[in-house]
């Protein structure tokens, strides 16, 4: 768990690389079940098409369907649960052994995201600090203008973070009360990752890579 822009995707990919876990992203699952026209996917699509949030019980069904397919494996959930009813339902059917929260200060996230610029036709993303274009405001390949997506504007990011805080704090409190919440504080993924890796290595054996000369 962690606010938008905290690096959940980056940390998740590193966890999967170093530990033998099945990665389940709620967004990816939602898309695949809609494409495959499952009952839960069709139900979710109806809500999305009408601009409404997918209800908790539909999301829970989507996730539990997938967890049943990987029941012989350890798994990593990314983007779920987002509400207390989702957390309660998951805890009843498939309780998590560990819940990791990436605690990144909101001002760091806003600073990071507001530097993001996109080449709309290709989806190429630049960052004024970490990955600047060769010519300010221009795409490296086509020379076309870069735009800042509405999602990346500071006022939009602030609102999303506020919504996240209101929705997710109770979920964190729920897992804290069950003694499974572990929180890691940092500004960047490279600062958080060693803490997360060290902790997970106490719970699950890291993958041993064979290095060939």
N, C-alpha and C positions, 0 to 999 in steps of 0.2 A: 504494500500500500504506500501511497505518497501523493502529494498534490500534483496537478498537471504540470509537466515541465520539470519534475524532480529527478527524472532519469530512470523511471521504472523499467522502460523498455531496454535501456542499456544494461542495467543491473541484471534484469531477467536473462538477457542473452548470455551474459558472463556466467551466471549461475548454471544455465543449461550446458554450457561448454565444459564446466569444471565438475559438475555433479550429475549423477544419473537420474534426472527427473524429466517427466513429461510436462512440457510447457503448454498450458491452456490459457489463451487470451480471450476474454469475454467478447471483445469486438470481433476477433477472427471467427469465433464460434458462431456468433450471431450471423455474420455474413455467409458462412458456409452452410448453415442450416436453412437460411432463406433461399440460397441458390439451390440446395437439395430438396427444397419444398417439404421439409419435415413438418409435422403438425405444430410443433413449438415455433419453428421458423416462420410458417405462414401466419401464425397468431401474432408473432413479434412484428412481422412486416406490416400487418394491418395497422398497428399502433404507430409505427415509424412513418408510414405513408400519410397518416393523418396528423403528423407533427406532435404526437403524444409520447410520453416516456413509456418504455416497455414495463409493464407491471412486474412487481417482485416475483409473483408466482410463476410467470412465464420465464423470467430470467433463471429462476431456480431450476425449473424443468430442463431448460437448455443445458445448464451446467451439469446437473446430475446425470443427464443422458450421456454426456461426454465422460464423466468420471467413472461411470459403470463400464465404459469401454477400456479404461486403463486401470482397472481395480487391482491388477497384479503389480502395478508400478507405483513408485512415489511420484507425486505430482506437484507442480507449481502453478498456482492460479494468479492471473494478472488482470486487474480491472474488475474483480469480483471478490467478495461482496461489497456493495456500495451503500447499502442501507442496513439498519438493524434487523428488520424482518428477513432479509437475505442471509445475514450472518447467522441468525437463529436457526433458519431452515437448514443451512449448510452444517451447522454445529450438531444438529439432531441426526442428520443422515450420514454425513462424511466429515467428522470433526478434523480441523487442521491441527497438526502438532505444533506448528510455529507460524506466527504471523509477523512479518517484517514490515516495519514502517520506516520509510525514508523521510527523515525530518529535515527538509531544506528550507531555510528562511524565505518567506514570501518575497522580500525585496530582492533577493538573489535571483529568484525565478523571473520576476518582472524584468529585471535588468538583462537577463539572459535572453528572454523571448523577444524583447523589444528591439534587439539587434538583428533579428531574423528577417531576411528579405528573400522573396521567391521570384523565379522566372516562371510566370503562370503557364505558358504553353507546354513547357517540359516538366515542370514540378521541381526543377533544380533549386536547392536551398543554399543560401549564403548567410554568413554571419559577420557583422562588421568587425567583431573582435577575433573570433575563432577561425573563420573561413571567409575572409573578405574577397569580393570580386576584384579582378585585376584593375578594372576601371570602376570607380565608385558609382553605384546605381545602375550598372550595366551587366548583362549576362556575358560571361567569359566567351561563350561559343558563338552566340548570334549577335551580341552587341545590343540586344533589345533591352528596354527599360525593365528594371526590377520593381516589384510592388511589395507592399507590406499587407499581408492578408488581414482581414478584420479580426481573425482569431488571435493574431500576434500583436495587436495594438494594446498599449499599456492599460487603457481603461477596460478593454474586454478581458484581458488576463486577470486584472484585479477582481472583476466580477466573478469570473470562473473560480478563482481561488476562494472568494468569499462563500460561494455556493458549496464548494468542496468542503470547506471548514464546517459549515452548518450541517451538511449531510453526513460527513465522515467522522467527525469527533465522537458522536455516540457509538459508532462502530468500533473505533479504537478503544473506547471505554468498555464496551462489551467484551472485547478480547483481553483487555487488561484485567477485567474481573475474573476471567477464566485462567489467568496466569500463563497465556501463550504469546503475549505481545512482546516483541523485541524491537527497540527503537534505535536507529543509528542517525547521528546528526552530522551534517557536513554541507559544504557549499557545492561540491562537484562530484561526479560519479567516481573519478579516480581517488577521491578522498574517502568516499563511502565504501567502495568495493573491498579494500583490504579488511575493513571491520566486518562486513557482511560475510566474506569468505572465511575469516578466522572463526566466526561464530558457527557458520553452517558446518564447518569441518568437525565441530564437536558433536554434531547431530547425525551426519551422514558421511560415508567414506568418499573423499574426492576421487575422481577418475584418475587412474595412474596412466600417464602417457609413456610410451616407449620411444626413446629418441634414437634414431639411427644415424650413424656417422656417414 
